[in-house]
Structures are given as C-alpha cells and as structure tokens.
C-alpha cells in the first residue's frame, strides 16, 4: 500500500535538516534498514532509512532543500504494487498533483 515517507526525527534537538542526496533512484526496491537519502544536520551527515521493504516510487524534494522533521519527502509503494492511476494515488495521499 502506498504511503508518504516523512522526514524522521534524527535526535531530540534536531528540528531541521538539509537533504544532501538521494541514495536510490525512483523505482528502486529497498529493504528494511536500507538508506534512501542522506541529510545534513548541524552536527553530522545522517543516512535516512526505511522501516519496511518497499519501492521508492517518487521523491518529493530536491537535494539542497531544507526540511522540517515530519515533512513528506517520498512516496513508497509495496514491492508488488502497481500504480495504474498516478493522479488517484496522489489524491489518496492528500497531495493531489503538487508532487
């Protein structure tokens, strides 16, 4: 099932990060624990990992963007899921055609 992947909390005192790069391209299958992006905090560069096997269907932010914790950064779909109606998927996630 498709879901928004939100910028996770890095530490208790980190509220904003900068997306440095995507570690995988859209369409890539990732396993639980795999890094999909690298972000920069005021203290370190940190890998952002997924918590379940899925496919990175679409990234929602470009490298260099400043992000608050909780900001949607990607759309993940199930490993056997097919997207036949892109607009319906975006609407179901509450992001319409803005992605």
C-alpha positions as CSV (number, residue, x, y, z in Angstrom):
1,X,0.0,0.0,0.0
2,X,1.3,3.4,-0.9
3,X,2.3,5.7,1.8
4,X,4.0,9.1,2.4
5,X,7.5,8.7,3.8
6,X,8.1,11.6,6.2
7,X,11.4,13.0,7.3
8,X,12.1,11.1,10.6
9,X,13.4,12.6,13.8
10,X,17.2,12.4,13.9
11,X,17.6,13.4,17.5
12,X,15.7,15.3,20.2
13,X,17.3,18.6,19.4
14,X,17.2,18.4,15.6
15,X,14.1,20.0,14.0
16,X,15.5,20.9,10.6
17,X,17.9,19.1,8.1
18,X,19.1,19.7,4.6
19,X,18.6,16.9,2.1
20,X,22.1,16.3,0.6
21,X,21.3,13.5,-1.8
22,X,19.0,10.6,-2.7
23,X,20.8,7.3,-2.2
24,X,18.4,5.4,-4.5
25,X,16.5,6.4,-7.7
26,X,12.8,6.2,-8.1
27,X,11.7,2.7,-9.0
28,X,14.3,1.1,-6.7
29,X,13.3,-1.7,-4.4
30,X,14.7,-1.1,-0.8
31,X,14.8,-3.5,2.1
32,X,14.1,-2.6,5.7
33,X,17.1,-0.7,7.0
34,X,18.3,0.5,3.6
35,X,19.3,4.1,3.3
36,X,17.2,6.1,0.7
37,X,18.7,9.5,1.4
38,X,21.5,11.4,3.2
39,X,20.7,14.5,5.2
40,X,22.9,17.1,6.9
41,X,22.2,18.2,10.5
42,X,24.1,20.9,12.4
43,X,26.3,18.1,13.8
44,X,26.6,15.3,11.1
45,X,25.5,13.8,7.9
46,X,23.0,11.0,8.5
47,X,21.5,8.2,6.4
48,X,17.7,8.1,6.3
49,X,16.5,4.5,6.3
50,X,13.2,2.8,5.5
51,X,11.5,0.5,8.0
52,X,10.0,-2.0,5.6
53,X,10.7,-3.5,2.2
54,X,9.2,-1.2,-0.4
55,X,9.8,0.7,-3.7
56,X,10.8,4.3,-3.8
57,X,8.0,5.4,-6.2
58,X,8.7,9.1,-6.2
59,X,10.9,11.6,-4.3
60,X,9.1,14.8,-3.3
61,X,12.0,17.1,-2.5
62,X,15.2,18.0,-4.4
63,X,18.7,17.8,-2.9
64,X,19.6,21.1,-1.2
65,X,16.1,21.6,0.3
66,X,15.8,22.4,4.0
67,X,13.2,20.2,5.7
68,X,11.5,20.1,9.0
69,X,11.1,16.8,10.8
70,X,7.8,15.3,9.6
71,X,7.8,16.8,6.1
72,X,6.8,14.3,3.4
73,X,9.9,13.5,1.4
74,X,8.9,10.5,-0.7
75,X,6.2,8.1,-1.7
76,X,6.8,4.4,-1.1
77,X,4.7,1.6,-2.6
78,X,4.6,-2.0,-1.8
79,X,7.0,-4.3,-3.6
80,X,4.2,-6.0,-5.5
81,X,2.1,-2.8,-6.0
82,X,1.5,-1.4,-9.5
83,X,0.5,2.2,-9.9
84,X,-2.0,2.4,-12.8
85,X,-3.6,5.8,-11.9
86,X,-0.9,8.2,-10.8
87,X,-3.4,11.0,-10.0
88,X,-5.6,8.8,-7.9
89,X,-2.6,7.7,-5.9
90,X,-1.5,11.3,-5.3
91,X,-5.1,12.3,-4.3
92,X,-5.4,9.3,-1.9
93,X,-2.2,10.6,-0.2
94,X,-3.6,14.1,0.1
95,X,-1.0,15.7,-2.2
96,X,-3.0,16.0,-5.4
97,X,-0.9,16.9,-8.5
98,X,1.6,19.0,-6.5
99,X,4.2,16.4,-6.3
